[in-house]
Amino acid sequence: MFIELAKHRQSCRSYLPKNVPRQMVLDCLEAARLAPSACNSQPWHFIVVDEPATKDTLCQASLSGPYAMNRFVKEAPVIIAVVTEKAGFLTRVIGSLRGTPYWLMDIGIAVEHFVLQAAESGLATCWIGWFDERQAARVLRVPRAKKIVCLISLGYSDETLREKNRKPAQEIYSFNQYNATGLEPKTPQ
Ligand SMILES: Cc1cc2nc3c(=O)[nH]c(=O)nc-3n(C[C@H](O)[C@H](O)[C@H](O)COP(=O)(O)O)c2cc1C
């Protein structure tokens, strides 16, 4: 059941020294490829870094100094760099009229497809938003005009399942009108 996958998927910050079969990575990429996007513009490109030397260079360059809290990423056998491709004209126009960066929503959905497929396959991941993007772009030869939105670490978990730390349900939804308590609005007598 999907809800079980959502309950069990967690960010992993400690990985076993075990390689991930290429087919499992391809399955995650396929799940990401199938993600929906505004005007179907699919503004993403995934760089799979599974060559140990490139992975080491990437981690050394982009996860040092102020980014060192994410050094655990180097333990993961695979790192994915998620790069934005230019969204279609219509999406950019509508996005700018609405003040909504649809391309960023699109990337978020695709990455979550990726990580949920990984969880379904028994793999662990962590979204990494805090890294030296310029250094990562240099190592991975990403053109200046493009943005590396995030990295994803991928591998086999060396962690146990944690309790989820989330806001209570009644704080995050309400019915029929905005209400931070989640209660139904009182009907006028
Ligand atoms: C966009 C985004 C960026 C994140 N960046 C980092 C990061 O740089 N380092 C890290 O350890 N975790 C990062 N995380 C993981 C979150 O801390 C984690 O998802 C959150 O605390 C909930 O925990 P859980 O995923 O284990 O349920 C990021 C998550 C998202 C969605």
The ligand as a MOL file (V3000), in Angstrom:
LIG
                    3D

  0  0  0     0  0            999 V3000
M  V30 BEGIN CTAB
M  V30 COUNTS 31 33 0 0 0
M  V30 BEGIN ATOM
M  V30 1 C 14.3870 20.0430 -0.6230 0
M  V30 2 C 15.0240 19.2540 0.4990 0
M  V30 3 C 16.3280 19.5400 0.8650 0
M  V30 4 C 16.9470 18.7940 1.8720 0
M  V30 5 N 18.2590 19.0180 2.1610 0
M  V30 6 C 18.8830 18.2400 3.0710 0
M  V30 7 C 20.2760 18.4070 3.3210 0
M  V30 8 O 20.9580 19.2450 2.7210 0
M  V30 9 N 20.8540 17.5830 4.2460 0
M  V30 10 C 20.1420 16.6190 4.9320 0
M  V30 11 O 20.7400 15.9090 5.7450 0
M  V30 12 N 18.8160 16.4580 4.7130 0
M  V30 13 C 18.1800 17.2290 3.8050 0
M  V30 14 N 16.8460 17.0420 3.5440 0
M  V30 15 C 16.1000 15.9930 4.2760 0
M  V30 16 C 15.1430 16.5820 5.3200 0
M  V30 17 O 15.8830 17.0560 6.4140 0
M  V30 18 C 14.1460 15.4820 5.7410 0
M  V30 19 O 13.3810 15.0920 4.6320 0
M  V30 20 C 13.2010 15.9280 6.8440 0
M  V30 21 O 13.9010 16.2510 8.0130 0
M  V30 22 C 12.1630 14.8410 7.1850 0
M  V30 23 O 12.8060 13.6580 7.5780 0
M  V30 24 P 12.5650 12.2760 6.8100 0
M  V30 25 O 12.8720 12.4930 5.3500 0
M  V30 26 O 13.5270 11.2940 7.4350 0
M  V30 27 O 11.1390 11.8480 7.0110 0
M  V30 28 C 16.2110 17.7750 2.5640 0
M  V30 29 C 14.8940 17.5080 2.1760 0
M  V30 30 C 14.3150 18.2240 1.1570 0
M  V30 31 C 12.9010 17.8610 0.7340 0
M  V30 END ATOM
M  V30 BEGIN BOND
M  V30 1 1 1 2
M  V30 2 1 2 3
M  V30 3 2 2 30
M  V30 4 2 3 4
M  V30 5 1 4 5
M  V30 6 1 4 28
M  V30 7 2 5 6
M  V30 8 1 6 7
M  V30 9 1 6 13
M  V30 10 2 7 8
M  V30 11 1 7 9
M  V30 12 1 9 10
M  V30 13 2 10 11
M  V30 14 1 10 12
M  V30 15 2 12 13
M  V30 16 1 13 14
M  V30 17 1 14 15
M  V30 18 1 14 28
M  V30 19 1 15 16
M  V30 20 1 16 17
M  V30 21 1 16 18
M  V30 22 1 18 19
M  V30 23 1 18 20
M  V30 24 1 20 21
M  V30 25 1 20 22
M  V30 26 1 22 23
M  V30 27 1 23 24
M  V30 28 2 24 25
M  V30 29 1 24 26
M  V30 30 1 24 27
M  V30 31 2 28 29
M  V30 32 1 29 30
M  V30 33 1 30 31
M  V30 END BOND
M  V30 END CTAB
M  END
